[in-house]
Structure formats: C-alpha cells, structure tokens
C-alpha cells in the first residue's frame, strides 16, 4: 500500500477544491424539497460546477452517468439521479459529489432531510453525522488508521445501527481513490500509522437496520437488504501536525 503524503501547497490546492465543492452542495441543498426530483438536484450541481469552472469528478468514472450520486431513503450510495418520481416530505436524500480543481480532487457527502423527518430518521442522520466528526477527531499524527474506523463503529453500533462493510472511505488527492482504504469498522490501535500529509475521504455509511446491502441491476445503486433507511456523510480531511483539517467544510 503506497500512501501518498501531500505537501502544504498540495493541501492548499485541495482546500480550494473543497471550497468549490461546498458551493456545489449549497446549490444542491437549496433545491432539496418535496416535489423536486433527484434530476433537479443534478441539474443544480451541473450548473454550479460549470459556473465555478471546476470539473465533475464522478461523471464518466468507471462509466458512471451523472455528476451526483443521489441515494433516497433505503438507497445507501451510488443512486443515479432521475426524473421518475419526486421527493416527498419525510424522505432523506444522500448527495455525494466530487470535483476537480487545478488537478486536485475533493469529495463530500451530506444526507439532506426533505421537510420534517420522523424522530427515528432524524436520529439516524444526527448519529451518522456525529460519527463522522468523532472519526475526524481521530485523524491525528501518530494515531492508527483504524482509530478512525472504530470511532464510527462504536458510536453507531451503540445505537443499534448497521455499519456498511462493502463500501469504505479512501485516500484522495490527484486521484479520487488512493490508498489507504478507510473502513467504518475495525479495531482501534490497528492499521497504518497516521502521518502529516495524509488526506482521507472519511465517510460513514450507516443503516438504521441490518448492515447488509445489495447492488441493483443498474450496476450502481446500493440499497439496504432489509429496506431500512441509510445515511451517508463524508468530508475530505487533511492530517497535519496541528491536527485534522476539514477541506470540505
């Protein structure tokens, strides 16, 4: 496993990429409402990426057909935007997007509520997002990779949630997926030593029920096997001597 360490100048370029990506998310968020389709969200993202002069990271990646991944309710990740049905009050939609600016990638996911959520679904989002920040707090020089993983697993399993095993976070830089893989489960104190200059996409994918998932016939969309809702939050994070720095804040 060759883990690429980034220079301060490279991390700054990734921060610029991350700021652009946050603007794309802001544009998408403004369109999340009952009655909108996931293709409406896609169109908002396409327009904003064009306006910013950035490059969409996902479109064409292994043949993926869109700029966003939009995963609704029991869809875990890699949902393809479409106009087949509108979002409804009480739904959730996980929006995952990546952009390239000046050759450097950023990657960020947010699960957005559509209107008012039931208390149980609201809690799923709250805990999943909290587990992301607990994981980021472990992204420190001298720690171990699975300290990050274990922070997610511990918090989410304590609430009875299923931690997805098949999909993981990853290193990121001049490529969208670099070493190391960053699972959301594992034993603290294990894994590669964390060093300054590592940049990781940390991304809890948490199901309200069983951790099991399956991929639909489109070859992309992953759903929960038991039909339970799933939440996904992700930041691109640089490990520095001064602590973790969120580049997609």
MOLIN-V717169 format. One record per helix or strand. SS is the DSSP state (2 for helix, 1 for strand). FROM is the first residue (numbers start at 1). TO is the last residue. If there is no record, write none. Layout:
ss->{SS;SS}
from->{FROM;FROM}
to->{TO;TO}
This chain:
ss->{2;2;1;2;1;1;1;1;1;2;1;2;1;1;1;1;1;1;1;1;1}
from->{8;38;55;61;68;75;80;92;104;119;144;145;162;169;178;193;199;213;222;230;243}
to->{29;52;56;63;72;77;80;101;113;136;144;157;163;171;182;193;207;215;224;240;246}
